[in-house]
């Protein structure tokens, strides 16, 4: 699966987008996201900066579900919305090691922008991730760089989405979104003993649909 062209939309949204004075989420308090994706060997900065996200040669993948709760007021004048998210991920390791589960908790900030005439929502989330086994590709990378790995890691979730209504006005739903996100675990450059002083990490490129209610 190659999503380089889609990734470039993220790059364009960062460089060309203009902040909108409107909020696209209105009164929606809860959200549920379903997604699936593949491991890539490219670092997070390359994925965000240029949309470079080829599949890693072992072709491992994930499937997941996130539940979110909006924690900012609808009356806020800021165009940034904050959500508390809980995530469950199933790692599909293609026989390199047993499949296993991952659990995430993180805060995610959304910002609304107009990109090429479309209302796009950019987001970045920060939190913690615990995996029952160290993901296969991630473990190879962290052990290569730092000689160690960790089940508990720092977690980032970065991406964008758009309402299906704005894509397909005659068919889409205003509360149903589709988007692309990068699921990232890392040890924060050996700086935190909580993460076993691990350097390196793993990235999964995901496509998702999310319903907000």
C-alpha positions as CSV (number, residue, x, y, z in Angstrom):
1,X,0.0,0.0,0.0
2,X,1.4,3.4,-1.0
3,X,0.0,6.6,0.4
4,X,2.6,9.1,-0.5
5,X,0.2,11.3,-2.5
6,X,-2.2,11.3,0.5
7,X,0.6,12.2,2.8
8,X,1.5,15.2,0.6
9,X,-2.0,16.6,1.5
10,X,-0.8,16.7,5.1
11,X,2.3,18.6,4.0
12,X,0.2,21.0,2.0
13,X,-2.2,21.6,4.8
14,X,0.7,22.6,7.1
15,X,2.2,24.9,4.5
16,X,-0.8,26.4,2.6
17,X,-3.6,26.2,5.1
18,X,-5.3,29.2,6.6
19,X,-6.8,29.1,10.1
20,X,-10.6,29.1,10.0
21,X,-12.6,31.1,12.5
22,X,-15.3,28.4,12.6
23,X,-15.2,25.1,14.5
24,X,-16.2,22.1,12.4
25,X,-17.0,19.9,15.3
26,X,-19.9,22.0,16.7
27,X,-21.5,20.3,19.7
28,X,-20.0,16.8,19.2
29,X,-18.7,15.5,22.5
30,X,-17.8,11.9,21.8
31,X,-16.0,10.2,19.0
32,X,-15.2,6.6,17.9
33,X,-12.5,5.9,15.3
34,X,-11.7,2.7,13.4
35,X,-8.5,2.3,11.6
36,X,-5.9,0.0,10.0
37,X,-2.4,0.6,8.8
38,X,1.1,-0.6,8.0
39,X,4.6,-0.2,9.5
40,X,6.9,2.2,7.7
41,X,10.7,2.5,8.2
42,X,10.7,6.3,7.6
43,X,11.0,8.6,10.7
44,X,8.1,10.7,11.8
45,X,9.6,14.0,10.6
46,X,10.0,12.6,7.0
47,X,6.4,11.4,7.0
48,X,5.0,14.7,8.1
49,X,7.4,16.9,6.2
50,X,7.2,15.3,2.7
51,X,4.6,12.5,2.8
52,X,7.3,9.9,2.5
53,X,5.9,6.7,4.0
54,X,6.8,3.4,2.1
55,X,5.8,0.1,3.7
56,X,8.5,-1.6,5.8
57,X,9.7,-4.8,4.2
58,X,8.2,-7.2,6.9
59,X,4.8,-5.8,6.0
60,X,3.5,-5.9,9.6
61,X,0.3,-4.0,10.3
62,X,-2.2,-2.9,12.9
63,X,-6.0,-2.6,13.4
64,X,-7.4,-0.3,16.1
65,X,-10.2,1.6,17.7
66,X,-10.1,4.8,19.6
67,X,-12.7,6.3,21.9
68,X,-12.5,10.1,22.5
69,X,-14.2,12.6,24.8
70,X,-14.1,16.4,24.1
71,X,-12.8,18.2,27.2
72,X,-13.0,21.8,25.9
73,X,-16.1,24.1,26.0
74,X,-18.1,24.7,22.9
75,X,-18.2,28.3,23.9
76,X,-14.4,28.6,23.7
77,X,-13.2,31.3,21.4
78,X,-10.1,29.3,20.5
79,X,-10.2,27.3,17.3
80,X,-8.3,24.5,19.0
81,X,-10.3,21.6,20.5
82,X,-8.9,19.2,23.0
83,X,-10.0,15.5,23.3
84,X,-9.0,12.8,25.8
85,X,-8.5,9.5,23.9
86,X,-8.3,5.9,24.8
87,X,-7.0,3.5,22.1
88,X,-6.9,-0.3,21.5
89,X,-4.6,-1.6,18.8
90,X,-4.1,-5.2,17.6
91,X,-0.7,-5.8,16.1
92,X,-0.6,-8.2,13.2
93,X,3.0,-9.5,13.1
94,X,2.8,-11.9,10.1
95,X,4.4,-14.8,12.0
96,X,7.6,-12.9,13.1
97,X,6.2,-13.0,16.6
98,X,2.8,-13.6,18.1
99,X,0.0,-11.1,17.4
100,X,-0.6,-8.9,20.5
101,X,-2.5,-5.9,21.9
102,X,-1.5,-2.3,22.5
103,X,-3.2,0.2,24.8
104,X,-2.9,4.0,24.5
105,X,-4.1,7.0,26.5
106,X,-3.4,10.5,25.1
107,X,-4.6,14.1,24.8
108,X,-5.2,15.2,21.2
109,X,-5.5,18.8,20.0
110,X,-7.4,19.7,16.8
111,X,-7.0,22.8,14.7
112,X,-9.3,23.8,11.9
113,X,-7.8,25.0,8.5
114,X,-9.0,25.7,5.0
115,X,-6.9,23.9,2.5
116,X,-7.5,24.4,-1.2
117,X,-11.1,25.4,-0.3
118,X,-11.8,22.4,1.9
119,X,-12.2,22.4,5.7
120,X,-9.4,20.2,7.1
121,X,-8.9,19.3,10.7
122,X,-5.3,18.9,11.7
123,X,-4.5,17.1,15.0
124,X,-1.6,16.0,17.2
125,X,-1.9,13.8,20.3
126,X,0.6,13.1,23.1
127,X,0.4,10.4,25.7
128,X,1.5,6.9,26.8
129,X,1.4,3.5,25.1
130,X,1.7,0.0,26.6
131,X,2.2,-3.0,24.3
132,X,1.9,-6.6,25.5
133,X,4.9,-7.4,23.3
134,X,7.3,-4.9,21.8
135,X,6.1,-4.5,18.2
136,X,8.4,-6.5,15.9
137,X,9.6,-3.7,13.6
138,X,9.9,-1.2,16.5
139,X,11.9,-3.6,18.6
140,X,14.4,-4.3,15.8
141,X,14.9,-0.5,15.5
142,X,15.3,0.3,19.1
143,X,17.6,-2.6,19.8
144,X,19.8,-1.6,16.8
145,X,20.1,2.0,18.0
146,X,20.2,1.6,21.8
147,X,20.5,-2.1,22.6
148,X,17.2,-2.2,24.4
149,X,13.5,-2.0,24.0
150,X,10.4,-1.2,26.2
151,X,6.8,-2.2,26.3
152,X,5.9,1.2,27.8
153,X,6.7,4.1,25.4
154,X,5.8,7.7,24.7
155,X,2.9,7.9,22.2
156,X,2.2,10.4,19.4
157,X,-0.7,10.4,17.0
158,X,-0.5,13.0,14.2
159,X,-2.7,13.5,11.1
160,X,-5.7,15.1,9.5
161,X,-9.3,14.4,8.7
162,X,-12.3,15.8,6.8
163,X,-16.0,15.4,7.0
164,X,-17.5,13.1,4.4
165,X,-20.2,15.8,3.9
166,X,-17.5,18.2,2.6
167,X,-16.1,15.5,0.3
168,X,-19.5,14.3,-1.0
169,X,-22.3,16.8,-0.1
170,X,-25.0,14.7,-1.6
171,X,-24.0,11.4,0.1
172,X,-21.7,12.2,3.1
173,X,-22.6,12.8,6.8
174,X,-21.5,15.9,8.6
175,X,-20.5,13.8,11.7
176,X,-18.6,11.1,9.8
177,X,-15.0,11.8,9.0
178,X,-12.2,10.1,7.1
179,X,-8.5,10.8,7.4
180,X,-4.9,9.7,7.7
181,X,-2.8,9.5,10.9
182,X,0.6,8.3,12.0
183,X,0.7,6.1,15.1
184,X,4.1,6.6,16.7
185,X,5.8,5.0,19.7
186,X,9.3,6.1,20.9
187,X,11.6,6.3,23.9
188,X,12.3,10.1,23.6
189,X,16.0,9.8,22.8
190,X,17.1,7.8,25.9
191,X,16.1,10.7,28.2
192,X,13.4,9.0,30.3
193,X,14.1,5.9,32.5
194,X,10.4,5.3,32.5
195,X,10.8,4.1,28.9
196,X,13.9,2.0,29.8
197,X,16.2,4.8,28.3
198,X,15.3,3.6,24.9
199,X,16.2,5.4,21.7
200,X,14.3,5.0,18.5
201,X,10.7,3.7,17.9
202,X,8.1,2.7,15.4
203,X,5.6,4.3,13.0
204,X,2.4,3.0,11.5
205,X,0.6,4.8,8.8
206,X,-3.2,4.5,9.2
207,X,-6.3,5.3,7.3
208,X,-9.4,5.8,9.5
209,X,-13.1,6.7,9.7
210,X,-14.4,8.4,12.7
211,X,-17.9,9.1,13.9
212,X,-18.6,12.0,16.3
213,X,-21.7,12.4,18.3
